[in-house]
Structure formats: C-alpha cells, structure tokens
C-alpha cells in the first residue's frame, strides 16, 4: 500500500512503537479485538504503522495495511469536507435552509409548529434530528427511520420521508443531539451537484488526494475486513441482521449493505475505506486543508460551532463542523490538549487530530464496540501520550 506520508526515523520513535504495540497486543491477546490497523503521523511524518490480528478470523486472513473497513461514522467528516468545498465555491451557504435543496423535507416541532433547519445545524448536530438507536426515540422507531447501517435497498427519498414524519426533538440551534443529519446533508450535496453522493465525494475529496480505496462501495471484496461484535469468550462474527447494545441504545447492522447498489449513500455511515486513506484525509485537515480547503475554512471547522451546547456522552467537548472538539481536557478526562479533534465509527474505529503536538492518529478495527470506545481506545491514547 502506498501511504501519502514518509516514514520517520524508527530510532526516534522506538518508545512510541513499544507502547502502542503493547496496547495492540493486549487487546488481541485478551480477545477484545479480532484485528486492527493503527497509523500514527507526527508533523506529517509516519512515526508508527501496525497491522495486527486477523481481517477474517474464519477465513484465516491476516490484517494488512490495505485492508478495507466499513467506516460507519468516519463517513461524516469526509462528507462534511465535501460540503465545505461547495460552501467555498458559493454553491451552499451555511445559513441556507435545507428546503432550498430538499423542499419536501419539513420535519415539525413536537407542538406541530414549523421549524427551519439550516446547513450549519446539520454539520453540528444541532438540527433537532435524532438517531433511531436512542432508546427513548420511539417516534423514529415507529417511522422506521434508518441510521444508514442496515436495511439494504432503502432509498434516500424514502428515508427522508420517514425522518420528516417524526417530530424534531428541539428547535434547530437550541440544543445538541447526535443524529441522521449527515444523511440529510448528503441529500443536499446530491441535489446541488446533480450526481450521486459517492460521485460528488470522489470529485470533491478523494480524487484530489489520489485516494482510490475509500468510497460508498468496495472495489476489492477480498480486502474487506469481516465485521465482529463484542462477545465472550471472543468477539462474534456479525450476522446479516445484527443487533448490538450500546450506551446509547440498540444499534442495527447489515454488513452486506455496502455491496447493495440500491442502498442510498448514507452521508453519516455509508462509506468503506482504508486506514491509509483516512490518515491522508485527516492529516490534510491538520496541515490546513490544501489542496481541498482554505486555511480559514479549516480553522472554522476546527472551532466549536455548537453554540455552547454540549454532547450528552462527551463531557468537556464541543462540536465543530464534522467532528468533536475538546474544549476542556480536564472535564473530558483525556490527555488531549484543548482543540484536539476526534470521532469514531461504530464498526469499531477511532481517530484524533492533535494540532498542538502535530499528531494525526487513525485506529481502524473490525470489532464493535471495543474498537470505538472500549479499553483499547483508552490504552492506545494513553500509550501515545506517555511516549511523547
């Protein structure tokens, strides 16, 4: 696999490598993970790379650096970058109403009054929309709203209809709630560009960076990691209709969705890609955005844009455009400095950009939920910062 960054002098990073490898080995030996690819860059140099464990346990296939993963919510920052390119081109305005592009998408407030959702509300999860996996959101369950992870064959038009039929949780801009908003943003991008979201993202993000392995489909199925979920004594292979209990509620998966050309391109969860491709995209942001975005645009994206509204499950964090922003490290209980960007993906992934220390870290796994917010993610970040 060709990575966009040069490998740094190994001698300078031996302590980092030892600490990170110990965290990876522990997770594999304890059977908390089946496999992972971890890439760490500092100041634009690749300081550590490790593919470990198995991509397909039943098939006996080892994890490789070019293994392709179902990305889930790592899709979100990629689609946000695509949208911000359209903002820079003057084709989308942050304060434009979503109905400019999707005139029939008009979810109402609980009292049945009208609400105006703007583009910035989608990017910051302040729209009043939700996700169906939040247990208290019966309205989404009754409407059959898809989170973009299951129900192969569902069209965007049908899911937008379902979402719009459920009441908003709050007036747009008045609170924060993780949601299907990025699927709506994907619909806006499709309407503006006149092409499927996958084509738009390719033209706006992946092709300019020379990235061929990250898309809304999988070009080489032999490289796709199998999907596993937490279980004892070892992670279980995810079935076609898997239900995983999370801190937020029950999440439904259909791993075959990535192969179904009839499934809508979910702007919040629909992509697949490699760790190297994701590192390239994220480090482009850390470096200021070129050739994709202007430095001023990236600066805005990296700043808390959620109006002071805080995430229920992420204390000490605000939200920029497309990712969480650490605003109070002590409250967050993390070693990250203020201004660190982070997020993950429910198929088992985590990443962060630490502009203060010049770090970009990508850890993709094939194990839900351990790879997103389990002990492995804590051990990995602690190992990295202990070695700095």
Secondary structure by P-SEA (a helix, b strand, c coil): cccccccccccccaaaaaaaaaaaaaaaaacccccbbbbbbccccccbbbbcccccccccccccccccccccccaaaaaaaaaaaaaaacccccccccccccccccccccccbbbbbcaaaaaaccccccccccccaaaaaaaccccccccccccaaaaaaaaaaccccccccccccccaaaaaaaaaaaaaacccaaaaaaaccccccccccccccccccccbbbbbccccccccccccbbbbbccccbbbbcccccccccccccccccccccaaaaaaaaaaaaacccccccaaaaaaaaccccccccccccccbbbcccccccccccccccccccccccccccccbbbbbbcccbbbbbbbbcccccccccaaaaaaaaaaaaac
